[in-house]
Amino acid sequence: MPHTHHTHDENHLKSSELLTDIVIGMSDGLTVPFALAAGLSGAVHSTGVITIAGIAEIAAGSIAMGLGGYLAGKTEQDHYNSELKREYEEIETKTEIEKEEIRIVFREWGFSEQLQHQAVAEICSDKDKWVEFMMKHELGLDKPEPERARKSAFNIGLSYIIGGFVPLSPYFLLPDAIVALQYSVGITLLCLFVFGYLKSKMTGVNPLMGGLKVMLIGAAAAAAAFTIAKLIEQH
């Protein structure tokens, strides 16, 4: 009788650092320049001023966001290296305490006492494996990618630029600010909805509600900026 293989498809989301960077950069890139352009549209009639201000904001925003991503990546790397150094010191100076901490982990996993001692002896025979085990299962730290900080800065900055030019694009093509704003609202809100929908679908949240939530946040920011600009202009 032929052996039958039963396949089981795993639908769990595998976290992606690239995806995280894109979400961070794109969400701000779509929202902030949109609100800026909407606010300026309530105060000026020429799209030339809005495009110049928009480009300046995209440049400054992408640099600031990219730098934030770089510093976050460096902080993660520095924290990991600091804890790694401490673990190497502790297995030399607090050997029995560190071994007991491994036993506790295996005990929580349901290992028998005999198997606990065997597993501890096996892991502690290699200092590098020992430290790696403690970093992951005691401290919950995974080794960061060495180039993570630079990649994060690039990914977030580029995503911000791409997102920023979406609400700004009508202002390059149309001379009247209010007409350009109308097109910008339509294009940007659609993009925000699609962005929120896809992000929510990948993270297991209701995609329709996620899309609407992101879209409404962007709409509220733009409406507030436009209203404030109009009130200031009138006074």
TAZIGI-V999283 format. One line per field, one symbol per residue. phi: phi as a letter, one per 20 degrees, with the letter a starting at -180 (. if undefined). psi: psi as a letter, one per 30 degrees, with the letter a starting at -180 (. if undefined). A space follows every 10 residues. Layout:
phi: ???
psi: ???
This chain:
phi: .ffdeeecee dffefcffff ffffffffff efffffffff fedcdeffff ffffffffff ffffffffff ffffffffff ffffffffff feecgfffff ffgffffffn fffffgffff fffffcfffg fffffeeeem defffgegff ffgfffffff fffffffegf ffddeeffff ffffffffff ffffffffff ffenegffff ffffffffff ffffffffff ffffd
psi: kkkkkkkjkk gkkjkkeeee eeeeeeeeee eeeeeeeeee ffflfkfeee eeeeeeeeee eeeeeeeeee eeeeeeeeee eeeeeeeeee fefheeeeee eeeeeeeffg kleeeeeeee eeeffjeeee eeeeeefefh kkklkegeee eeeeeeeeee eeeefeffef fffkfkeeee eeeeeeeeee eeeeeeeeee efggljeeee eeeeeeeeee eeeeeeeeee eeef.
